[in-house]
Amino acid sequence: MTAHGFGFSISRYTPQQGVWGRLTARDSILRRLDWPMLLAALMLSGLGSLLVWSATRNRTELNNGDPYDFLVRHTLNVGIGFALMVGTVWLGHRTLRGAVPILYGLSVVLVALVLTPLGTTVNGAHAWLDIGGFSLQPSEFTKVTIILGMAMLLAARVDAGDRVHPDHRTVVQALALATVPMAVIMLMPDLGSVMVMAVIVLGVLLASGASNRWVFGLMGTGAAGAVLVWQLGVLDEYQINRFAAFANPELDPAGVGYNTNQARIAIGSGGLYGTGLFKGTQTTGQFVPEQQTDFIFTVAGEELGFLGAGLIILLLGVVLWRACRIARDTTELYGTIVAAGIIAWFAFQSFENIGMTLGIMPVAGLPLPFVSYGGTSMFAVWIAVGLLQSIKVQRPLSA
């Protein structure tokens, strides 16, 4: 008898082993998890809880007079995300591979619903669904389904042994699969999510072994598309102003450049060791807008200093390092592509979020993975960790 989806036999377990013996056996799930990645992700979420608490405990207009409100909600989001990770590992990425068409279709429907009266606007982006008093950002889940959908198409014939690399027709199908939700999300407009998805697509294609002509062609098309979007006026005024402020930080320091200027002041005031948790003047003075979400890194820079902010970057690096190890060691192209898509997602989104607080990247409204407040984004990144862990767990012991 073989455990469904995990690639190891449970027949070797005997009653004499007991529960602990089964959990610690060489081929048990617990022994085969990537613990450095898991612990790094948990530490990031733990630090995020403290930083979100610091950023919101004095914000009575947000926390309804309860200084613990965001701490409780953020911790609950982490707990739900962790449970989703466990469920993803238990199901396995191979089992989910068969459900990709359903998951992809559901994500596209949810994204499309944002453009209906069910959609709501937050910080200028009409990218949210308001369902029964709960806010949901479908584009976060779409990142996962684009990775799974493209991997399923690009790896199908290769894993079956019919081909060495995906053919041009398969690549076109995979690109079409990614383009549909990206086009809808662009109409919201949610430029930050589209940027992340574009990087995911490039990462997936590179990992699949597709011809380099596709990669370079997409990069050229993306550059031309960006110019076209700018010329056609698809972007909202606030998005154009963000790019203008990035190009010239002194353009309007009290207006469009206010966020980035205050963010740099907060990070610069932290020094090496920081001012101490709950003691940052920029944070307690509420000078940095959206500090619990997009600008959470400024709390770390001010209150935990260079060392605390560096620890967050180090932990993100551990997650990416272990993900790269998983992508390298897996014996199936499908797993390699899924891991590569998640690596591209986490790496770019982390760089963009931290970069915009330092003024080296434009403000794009992207959360810092595992750290920023936000239920949907937290659920999505933990599901991604579950996929990575599943790829590691299901790898043959001899690999």
Secondary structure per residue as TSV (DSSP state, phi and psi in degrees):
chain	resnum	aa	ss	phi	psi
A	1	M	-	360.0	132.1
A	2	T	B	-115.7	133.0
A	3	A	-	-62.5	129.0
A	4	H	T	-62.9	121.5
A	5	G	T	85.2	-11.4
A	6	F	T	-100.7	-8.2
A	7	G	-	70.5	23.1
A	8	F	S	-141.2	155.1
A	9	S	B	-89.7	135.1
A	10	I	S	-95.8	-0.5
A	11	S	T	-69.8	-20.7
A	12	R	T	-77.7	-12.7
A	13	Y	-	-74.9	136.8
A	14	T	-	-120.2	155.6
A	15	P	G	-58.1	-28.8
A	16	Q	G	-67.1	-22.1
A	17	Q	G	-67.1	-32.7
A	18	G	H	76.5	175.7
A	19	V	H	-63.8	-45.4
A	20	W	H	-63.8	-37.7
A	21	G	H	-63.8	-39.9
A	22	R	H	-69.0	-35.5
A	23	L	H	-73.5	-29.4
A	24	T	H	-104.9	3.2
A	25	A	S	-59.8	155.6
A	26	R	T	-56.8	-34.3
A	27	D	T	-103.2	20.8
A	28	S	S	-78.4	161.4
A	29	I	H	-63.9	-44.4
A	30	L	H	-61.8	-39.8
A	31	R	H	-69.8	-26.8
A	32	R	H	-96.7	-4.2
A	33	L	S	-66.1	153.8
A	34	D	-	-87.2	93.5
A	35	W	H	-69.5	-38.4
A	36	P	H	-56.7	-43.4
A	37	M	H	-63.6	-46.8
A	38	L	H	-62.4	-44.9
A	39	L	H	-66.9	-38.6
A	40	A	H	-63.5	-43.0
A	41	A	H	-64.6	-40.2
A	42	L	H	-66.2	-39.3
A	43	M	H	-65.3	-39.4
A	44	L	H	-62.0	-44.5
A	45	S	H	-66.9	-35.7
A	46	G	H	-65.1	-46.0
A	47	L	H	-61.7	-39.8
A	48	G	H	-59.4	-38.8
A	49	S	H	-60.5	-44.2
A	50	L	H	-66.1	-41.6
A	51	L	H	-69.0	-40.4
A	52	V	H	-63.7	-40.6
A	53	W	H	-61.3	-45.8
A	54	S	H	-62.4	-38.8
A	55	A	H	-74.1	-19.8
A	56	T	H	-119.6	-9.4
A	57	R	T	-65.8	-24.9
A	58	N	T	-101.9	1.2
A	59	R	-	-89.6	80.4
A	60	T	H	-64.1	-25.7
A	61	E	H	-72.6	-15.5
A	62	L	H	-105.0	-40.0
A	63	N	H	-96.5	8.3
A	64	N	T	55.9	33.7
A	65	G	T	82.9	1.2
A	66	D	-	-107.5	107.3
A	67	P	T	-64.4	-17.9
A	68	Y	T	-95.9	1.1
A	69	D	H	-56.8	-53.6
A	70	F	H	-71.7	-31.5
A	71	L	H	-62.1	-45.6
A	72	V	H	-64.4	-45.2
A	73	R	H	-66.8	-40.3
A	74	H	H	-66.2	-43.0
A	75	T	H	-62.1	-39.6
A	76	L	H	-63.4	-41.2
A	77	N	H	-61.7	-40.6
A	78	V	H	-63.9	-42.4
A	79	G	H	-62.2	-43.2
A	80	I	H	-65.3	-42.1
A	81	G	H	-60.2	-43.1
A	82	F	H	-62.4	-40.8
A	83	A	H	-63.2	-38.6
A	84	L	H	-65.1	-36.8
A	85	M	H	-61.8	-46.5
A	86	V	H	-60.8	-43.8
A	87	G	H	-62.5	-37.9
A	88	T	H	-66.2	-41.6
A	89	V	H	-63.9	-41.8
A	90	W	H	-65.1	-43.3
A	91	L	H	-68.4	-43.4
A	92	G	-	90.8	143.0
A	93	H	H	-66.3	-25.5
A	94	R	H	-71.3	-39.1
A	95	T	H	-64.7	-43.2
A	96	L	H	-64.8	-25.4
A	97	R	H	-58.0	-38.6
A	98	G	H	-71.5	-21.9
A	99	A	T	-97.6	4.3
A	100	V	H	-56.6	-45.6
A	101	P	H	-56.3	-39.9
A	102	I	H	-68.8	-46.1
A	103	L	H	-63.5	-41.6
A	104	Y	H	-64.5	-46.7
A	105	G	H	-60.6	-41.3
A	106	L	H	-63.9	-40.8
A	107	S	H	-66.4	-38.5
A	108	V	H	-65.8	-40.5
A	109	V	H	-62.0	-44.5
A	110	L	H	-63.6	-41.2
A	111	V	H	-63.4	-42.1
A	112	A	H	-65.6	-32.9
A	113	L	H	-64.2	-22.8
A	114	V	T	-61.7	-30.7
A	115	L	T	-81.3	-1.4
A	116	T	S	-95.9	178.1
A	117	P	T	-58.4	-14.9
A	118	L	T	-72.5	-18.7
A	119	G	E	-76.2	147.0
A	120	T	E	-128.7	160.4
A	121	T	E	-106.3	129.5
A	122	V	E	-129.3	122.0
A	123	N	T	54.6	38.9
A	124	G	T	88.9	-13.7
A	125	A	E	-103.2	122.4
A	126	H	E	-86.1	71.8
A	127	A	E	-126.9	15.0
A	128	W	E	-123.6	151.9
A	129	L	E	-109.1	135.6
A	130	D	E	-108.9	103.0
A	131	I	E	-120.1	110.6
A	132	G	T	59.6	33.6
A	133	G	T	86.6	-3.6
A	134	F	E	-104.5	136.6
A	135	S	E	-96.0	137.1
A	136	L	E	-135.6	133.2
A	137	Q	-	-108.7	94.2
A	138	P	H	-59.8	-26.4
A	139	S	H	-61.4	-25.9
A	140	E	H	-66.3	-43.0
A	141	F	H	-69.8	-29.5
A	142	T	H	-63.7	-31.1
A	143	K	H	-57.9	-41.7
A	144	V	H	-67.7	-46.1
A	145	T	H	-71.3	-30.0
A	146	I	H	-64.5	-43.5
A	147	I	H	-61.2	-48.9
A	148	L	H	-65.2	-42.7
A	149	G	H	-65.4	-47.3
A	150	M	H	-64.3	-40.2
A	151	A	H	-63.0	-41.3
A	152	M	H	-60.3	-44.8
A	153	L	H	-70.5	-47.1
A	154	L	H	-71.0	-27.1
A	155	A	H	-97.9	-9.7
A	156	A	H	-54.4	-57.0
A	157	R	H	-78.6	-25.1
A	158	V	H	-72.5	-48.2
A	159	D	H	-65.1	-26.9
A	160	A	T	-78.2	-10.0
A	161	G	T	88.1	7.4
A	162	D	S	-79.8	-28.8
A	163	R	-	-141.2	164.2
A	164	V	S	-91.7	-37.9
A	165	H	S	-133.3	157.0
A	166	P	-	-63.0	139.5
A	167	D	-	-82.7	172.7
A	168	H	H	-63.1	-36.9
A	169	R	H	-63.7	-41.5
A	170	T	H	-65.3	-39.4
A	171	V	H	-63.0	-42.0
A	172	V	H	-61.3	-43.0
A	173	Q	H	-62.3	-42.5
A	174	A	H	-65.0	-40.7
A	175	L	H	-66.4	-38.0
A	176	A	H	-63.6	-40.0
A	177	L	H	-59.8	-40.1
A	178	A	H	-77.2	-30.9
A	179	T	H	-68.5	-36.1
A	180	V	H	-58.3	-58.6
A	181	P	H	-66.1	-32.4
A	182	M	H	-64.0	-38.2
A	183	A	H	-65.6	-41.0
A	184	V	H	-65.3	-43.5
A	185	I	H	-64.6	-33.4
A	186	M	H	-66.0	-27.3
A	187	L	T	-73.7	-13.5
A	188	M	T	-66.2	-43.8
A	189	P	T	-94.0	141.2
A	190	D	-	-123.3	80.0
A	191	L	H	-63.8	-36.5
A	192	G	H	-60.4	-45.8
A	193	S	H	-64.4	-38.8
A	194	V	H	-64.1	-39.3
A	195	M	H	-60.4	-44.7
A	196	V	H	-62.8	-44.7
A	197	M	H	-64.4	-35.5
A	198	A	H	-63.1	-41.3
A	199	V	H	-67.2	-38.3
A	200	I	H	-59.1	-45.9
A	201	V	H	-59.2	-44.2
A	202	L	H	-63.5	-43.1
A	203	G	H	-62.8	-41.1
A	204	V	H	-63.8	-44.4
A	205	L	H	-64.4	-41.5
A	206	L	H	-61.9	-41.8
A	207	A	H	-72.0	-26.3
A	208	S	H	-76.1	-16.1
A	209	G	T	84.8	13.4
A	210	A	-	-63.5	157.6
A	211	S	-	-55.6	139.8
A	212	N	H	-62.1	-21.3
A	213	R	H	-61.0	-33.6
A	214	W	H	-67.8	-42.2
A	215	V	H	-63.9	-50.8
A	216	F	H	-67.0	-35.7
A	217	G	H	-63.7	-41.5
A	218	L	H	-67.1	-37.8
A	219	M	H	-63.5	-42.2
A	220	G	H	-66.0	-42.0
A	221	T	H	-63.5	-39.5
A	222	G	H	-62.9	-42.2
A	223	A	H	-63.9	-44.4
A	224	A	H	-64.8	-38.6
A	225	G	H	-64.3	-37.8
A	226	A	H	-63.2	-41.9
A	227	V	H	-64.1	-42.2
A	228	L	H	-64.2	-43.5
A	229	V	H	-60.0	-40.5
A	230	W	H	-65.0	-45.3
A	231	Q	H	-68.1	-34.5
A	232	L	H	-81.9	-6.7
A	233	G	T	71.9	31.2
A	234	V	-	-68.7	-34.7
A	235	L	S	-72.6	147.1
A	236	D	-	-74.7	163.8
A	237	E	H	-61.7	-38.2
A	238	Y	H	-65.8	-31.1
A	239	Q	H	-72.4	-40.3
A	240	I	H	-62.1	-41.1
A	241	N	H	-63.8	-34.5
A	242	R	H	-62.5	-43.2
A	243	F	H	-67.8	-37.1
A	244	A	H	-64.1	-41.2
A	245	A	H	-67.2	-34.0
A	246	F	H	-66.1	-42.8
A	247	A	H	-68.6	-32.3
A	248	N	-	-142.3	89.4
A	249	P	T	-59.1	-23.8
A	250	E	T	-90.5	5.9
A	251	L	S	-60.4	-47.3
A	252	D	-	-152.8	74.7
A	253	P	T	-62.5	-22.2
A	254	A	T	-95.2	-4.6
A	255	G	T	-120.0	-105.7
A	256	V	T	-65.7	-25.6
A	257	G	T	-92.0	4.0
A	258	Y	H	-63.2	-47.4
A	259	N	H	-57.3	-52.2
A	260	T	H	-68.0	-36.3
A	261	N	H	-64.6	-45.1
A	262	Q	H	-66.7	-35.2
A	263	A	H	-63.4	-42.7
A	264	R	H	-69.5	-34.3
A	265	I	H	-63.2	-43.9
A	266	A	H	-61.7	-48.1
A	267	I	H	-66.5	-41.3
A	268	G	H	-66.7	-29.5
A	269	S	H	-76.2	-11.9
A	270	G	T	-75.8	-26.0
A	271	G	T	63.2	-150.3
A	272	L	T	-78.9	-44.3
A	273	Y	T	-104.9	-12.3
A	274	G	-	86.8	168.0
A	275	T	S	-84.0	-11.8
A	276	G	-	104.9	144.9
A	277	L	T	-59.1	131.8
A	278	F	T	74.7	6.9
A	279	K	-	-115.3	7.5
A	280	G	-	-75.3	127.6
A	281	T	H	-69.0	-37.2
A	282	Q	H	-66.4	-38.1
A	283	T	H	-74.5	-51.1
A	284	T	H	-67.0	-28.6
A	285	G	T	-81.8	-4.5
A	286	Q	T	59.6	39.9
A	287	F	-	-81.8	-25.2
A	288	V	S	-99.4	115.7
A	289	P	T	-69.4	154.2
A	290	E	T	51.0	41.1
A	291	Q	T	-73.2	-23.7
A	292	Q	T	-81.4	-13.2
A	293	T	T	-116.6	-90.7
A	294	D	T	-64.7	-34.1
A	295	F	T	-110.6	33.1
A	296	I	H	-62.9	-28.2
A	297	F	H	-65.4	-23.6
A	298	T	H	-68.3	-31.2
A	299	V	H	-65.2	-42.9
A	300	A	I	-63.3	-44.6
A	301	G	I	-63.5	-39.7
A	302	E	I	-78.7	-48.1
A	303	E	I	-91.8	-25.8
A	304	L	I	-108.3	-7.8
A	305	G	H	73.1	-170.3
A	306	F	H	-60.1	-37.7
A	307	L	H	-66.9	-44.1
A	308	G	H	-67.6	-43.7
A	309	A	H	-64.6	-38.4
A	310	G	H	-65.0	-34.3
A	311	L	H	-62.8	-40.3
A	312	I	H	-62.2	-44.7
A	313	I	H	-63.6	-40.1
A	314	L	H	-62.1	-44.9
A	315	L	H	-65.5	-38.8
A	316	L	H	-62.4	-38.0
A	317	G	H	-64.2	-36.7
A	318	V	H	-63.8	-43.8
A	319	V	H	-59.2	-45.6
A	320	L	H	-67.7	-39.8
A	321	W	H	-61.0	-47.2
A	322	R	H	-67.4	-35.1
A	323	A	H	-63.9	-38.9
A	324	C	H	-64.8	-38.9
A	325	R	H	-62.3	-41.4
A	326	I	H	-65.7	-44.0
A	327	A	H	-62.0	-36.9
A	328	R	H	-72.3	-37.9
A	329	D	H	-88.8	-18.6
A	330	T	-	-66.5	148.5
A	331	T	S	-98.0	1.8
A	332	E	S	-120.9	141.1
A	333	L	H	-63.6	-36.9
A	334	Y	H	-56.3	-48.3
A	335	G	H	-64.2	-39.4
A	336	T	H	-61.0	-44.7
A	337	I	H	-66.4	-43.8
A	338	V	H	-59.6	-47.3
A	339	A	H	-62.2	-41.7
A	340	A	H	-64.7	-40.0
A	341	G	H	-62.0	-40.7
A	342	I	H	-68.5	-39.0
A	343	I	H	-60.2	-47.3
A	344	A	H	-60.7	-42.1
A	345	W	H	-61.0	-55.8
A	346	F	H	-63.4	-42.8
A	347	A	H	-65.4	-49.4
A	348	F	H	-67.8	-43.9
A	349	Q	H	-65.6	-37.8
A	350	S	H	-66.0	-44.5
A	351	F	H	-63.6	-42.5
A	352	E	H	-65.1	-45.5
A	353	N	H	-63.7	-49.9
A	354	I	H	-67.9	-38.8
A	355	G	H	-62.4	-37.2
A	356	M	H	-72.2	-27.7
A	357	T	H	-73.7	-24.6
A	358	L	H	-93.2	-7.7
A	359	G	T	84.6	11.8
A	360	I	S	-100.2	-2.4
A	361	M	S	-138.7	150.2
A	362	P	-	-70.1	153.4
A	363	V	-	-69.3	123.5
A	364	A	-	-126.6	3.3
A	365	G	-	68.2	38.3
A	366	L	-	-108.4	135.5
A	367	P	-	-76.3	158.9
A	368	L	-	-85.0	119.3
A	369	P	T	-51.4	132.9
A	370	F	T	73.9	-15.8
A	371	V	T	-108.6	-48.3
A	372	S	S	-65.8	152.6
A	373	Y	-	-72.9	140.0
A	374	G	-	151.3	118.4
A	375	G	H	-65.2	-52.5
A	376	T	H	-61.5	-44.4
A	377	S	H	-64.9	-37.7
A	378	M	H	-65.8	-42.6
A	379	F	H	-61.7	-42.9
A	380	A	H	-65.0	-44.3
A	381	V	H	-68.9	-33.1
A	382	W	H	-74.3	-32.5
A	383	I	H	-62.0	-40.9
A	384	A	H	-62.1	-40.6
A	385	V	H	-62.3	-39.3
A	386	G	H	-60.7	-39.1
A	387	L	H	-64.6	-43.7
A	388	L	H	-63.0	-43.5
A	389	Q	H	-64.2	-37.9
A	390	S	H	-62.5	-41.9
A	391	I	H	-61.6	-40.0
A	392	K	H	-67.5	-45.2
A	393	V	H	-66.0	-38.6
A	394	Q	T	-84.7	-2.5
A	395	R	S	-68.7	136.5
A	396	P	-	-55.8	145.9
A	397	L	T	-60.7	-28.5
A	398	S	T	-78.5	-11.2
A	399	A	-	-77.2	360.0
